[in-house]
Amino acid sequence: MSGFLNFKMAPWKRSCVTRTVAIVPTLVIAVVFQASHKLDQLNQLLNILQSIMLPFAIIPVSMSASLSVWVGLLISVCIGIAVPVVFSQMQC
């Protein structure tokens, strides 16, 4: 955070800020959706959205792992590209 924003902060303060930023939205959602069946519906919706978005994250990462210009001798073989793509398309 200090490098990107050019903002100097003590490590313990930075830790408190980042944890607060992470926990406050979670608490707000838990208070808004107080009934457990609503939280279950929200969880199902998030799982569906993640299953739709997963290929858009895995495919570029797998493709960039196969570019010898970027990774040099650590280049991934074809199976290193195919396996994540196949698993990203599987639906539970």
N, C-alpha and C positions, 0 to 999 in steps of 0.2 A: 504494500500500500504506500509506503513512503517513497518508493522509487517512481511509481506511476503518477502519483499526484504531487510529488515534491512536497510531501507533508511529513514532518518529523514528529514522531510520537514514541513515548516509552513503550517497550514491549508489553508490559502488563496492561497498559491502557488500550493498546491496539487489540489485545486479546479480549478485553471486556467489550470493546466496541463491536468487534466482528461477531462475538457470541451473542450479543444483544440483537444485532441485525439478523442473525439466524433464528433466534428463538421467538422474537416478537411476532412475526407473521404466523408462526405455528400456533402460538397462544391465541391469536385473533381468530384463526380458523377454528380452533377447538371451542372457543366461546360462541362463535356464530353458529356452528353446527353442533349443538349440544346433544342432540339425540344420537344414539349410537348407529341407528340405521342410516342417518344422513351421512355420518362419517364413513360408513361402509360404502355408500353410493359414491361418495367423493373419492375414496380409495380405488374403486373400480374404474371410475372415469380417468384417474391419473394413470392407472395401469394400461388402459387402452391408449391414452395419448403417448405414453412412453413406448409402447409397442409399435406405434406408427412412426415415431421420431427416431427410433433406434437405428434403422438402416441408414438414415441420413447422416448419422454420426460415425457408424462403423465403416461404411464403404469408403469415404474419403481417407480415413486413417489407414485402412488396409491398402488402399491404392498408393498412398504416400510411402508406406513401408516397403513397397516394391520398387521404388525409384532409386537406382544406384547412385544417382547424382546427390541425393539427399542423405542416404544412409551408408554409402560406401560398401565396405565388405560385410556389413550386417544385413544385407538385402534379404528380404523374405522370399521364400520359394512360393510356387503357385498354391500349395496347400495352405500356406500361411495367409493367403488372400481369400481362398475359397471357403475355408472353414468359418471364419467370422461372418462372411456374407450369408452363408447357408444358415447358421445359427440365428442371425438377425432376422431371417425370414420365417423362422419357425414360430408358430402360435401355440400357446399352451391350451 
